[in-house]
Amino acid sequence: MLLSPPYFALHRLTSNNVKLITLENAMIDIHNITAYQQQTRVFDGFSLHIGAHERMAILGPNGAGKSTLLKLIDRELYPVQQDDSWLKL
């Protein structure tokens, strides 16, 4: 489980041992992004790598950033452009 401000949990759901995720097999690769919802900074230096065929659950209380993460993945919201950050889908 990874906990990262704004404090939601990402659970990797696997039926066997933990799998190594590399940049080559990542289906979603988010690195060091900063994102805002209106005037509120929701993510700052957020990173996440999800491999192909890997199942994830996003859990957290209201206002934790779960919907913002999905909007970033769906490209309804774009991160702030900065050096050494990327969002690859």
Kinemage of the C-alpha trace (Angstrom):
@kinemage 1
@onewidth
@group {chain A} dominant
@subgroup {mainchain}
@vectorlist {calphas} color= white
{ca met a 1} P 0.000 0.000 0.000
{ca leu a 2} L 1.283 3.446 -0.925
{ca leu a 3} L 0.171 6.445 1.112
{ca ser a 4} L 0.947 9.808 -0.318
{ca pro a 5} L -0.526 13.245 0.262
{ca pro a 6} L -3.454 13.778 -0.223
{ca tyr a 7} L -3.639 10.492 1.692
{ca phe a 8} L -5.472 7.977 -0.410
{ca ala a 9} L -4.349 4.379 -0.649
{ca leu a 10} L -3.486 2.443 -3.798
{ca his a 11} L -3.797 -1.297 -3.305
{ca arg a 12} L -2.233 -3.630 -5.865
{ca leu a 13} L -4.577 -6.567 -6.336
{ca thr a 14} L -2.612 -9.643 -7.363
{ca ser a 15} L -3.304 -13.338 -7.049
{ca asn a 16} L 0.377 -14.280 -6.916
{ca asn a 17} L 3.606 -12.758 -5.620
{ca val a 18} L 4.440 -9.065 -6.064
{ca lys a 19} L 5.328 -8.253 -9.656
{ca leu a 20} L 8.199 -5.999 -10.671
{ca ile a 21} L 6.946 -3.023 -12.680
{ca thr a 22} L 9.474 -1.412 -14.990
{ca leu a 23} L 9.091 1.626 -17.216
{ca glu a 24} L 9.026 -0.692 -20.232
{ca asn a 25} L 5.915 -2.582 -19.103
{ca ala a 26} L 4.109 0.292 -17.360
{ca met a 27} L 0.627 0.957 -18.691
{ca ile a 28} L 0.317 4.131 -16.599
{ca asp a 29} L 3.482 5.984 -15.619
{ca ile a 30} L 3.062 9.170 -13.587
{ca his a 31} L 6.259 10.769 -12.345
{ca asn a 32} L 6.725 13.789 -10.088
{ca ile a 33} L 3.573 15.661 -11.144
{ca thr a 34} L 1.872 18.654 -9.608
{ca ala a 35} L -1.833 19.176 -10.284
{ca tyr a 36} L -4.430 21.713 -9.195
{ca gln a 37} L -8.215 21.625 -8.893
{ca gln a 38} L -9.157 25.302 -9.231
{ca gln a 39} L -6.879 27.064 -6.692
{ca thr a 40} L -6.135 23.965 -4.575
{ca arg a 41} L -2.924 22.000 -5.128
{ca val a 42} L -4.041 18.363 -5.018
{ca phe a 43} L -0.792 16.627 -6.033
{ca asp a 44} L 2.771 17.798 -5.491
{ca gly a 45} L 5.574 15.490 -6.596
{ca phe a 46} L 3.155 12.565 -7.040
{ca ser a 47} L 4.422 9.383 -8.746
{ca leu a 48} L 2.610 6.162 -9.673
{ca his a 49} L 3.454 3.218 -11.938
{ca ile a 50} L 0.796 0.668 -12.915
{ca gly a 51} L 1.812 -2.282 -15.066
{ca ala a 52} L -0.179 -3.853 -17.877
{ca his a 53} L -2.751 -6.377 -16.613
{ca glu a 54} L -2.270 -5.164 -13.040
{ca arg a 55} L -5.396 -4.462 -10.999
{ca met a 56} L -5.536 -1.502 -8.628
{ca ala a 57} L -8.027 -0.194 -6.082
{ca ile a 58} L -8.090 3.488 -5.132
{ca leu a 59} L -9.384 3.978 -1.608
{ca gly a 60} L -9.721 7.112 0.484
{ca pro a 61} L -12.063 9.588 2.161
{ca asn a 62} L -13.935 12.383 0.399
{ca gly a 63} L -11.572 15.074 -0.850
{ca ala a 64} L -8.495 12.836 -0.825
{ca gly a 65} L -7.780 13.153 -4.573
{ca lys a 66} L -9.259 9.937 -5.985
{ca ser a 67} L -11.370 11.690 -8.638
{ca thr a 68} L -8.501 14.034 -9.469
{ca leu a 69} L -6.267 11.023 -10.157
{ca leu a 70} L -8.905 9.552 -12.486
{ca lys a 71} L -9.288 12.919 -14.253
{ca leu a 72} L -5.511 13.025 -14.831
{ca ile a 73} L -5.589 9.518 -16.297
{ca asp a 74} L -8.641 10.384 -18.448
{ca arg a 75} L -6.987 13.679 -19.510
{ca glu a 76} L -9.828 15.819 -18.216
{ca leu a 77} L -7.191 17.554 -16.087
{ca tyr a 78} L -3.564 18.264 -16.974
{ca pro a 79} L -0.597 18.485 -14.586
{ca val a 80} L 1.579 21.582 -14.282
{ca gln a 81} L 4.428 21.389 -16.782
{ca gln a 82} L 7.821 21.134 -15.096
{ca asp a 83} L 11.221 19.536 -15.622
{ca asp a 84} L 11.571 15.879 -14.645
{ca ser a 85} L 7.839 15.162 -14.610
{ca trp a 86} L 5.645 13.165 -16.990
{ca leu a 87} L 2.314 11.445 -17.429
{ca lys a 88} L 2.470 8.511 -19.853
{ca leu a 89} L -0.580 6.439 -20.659
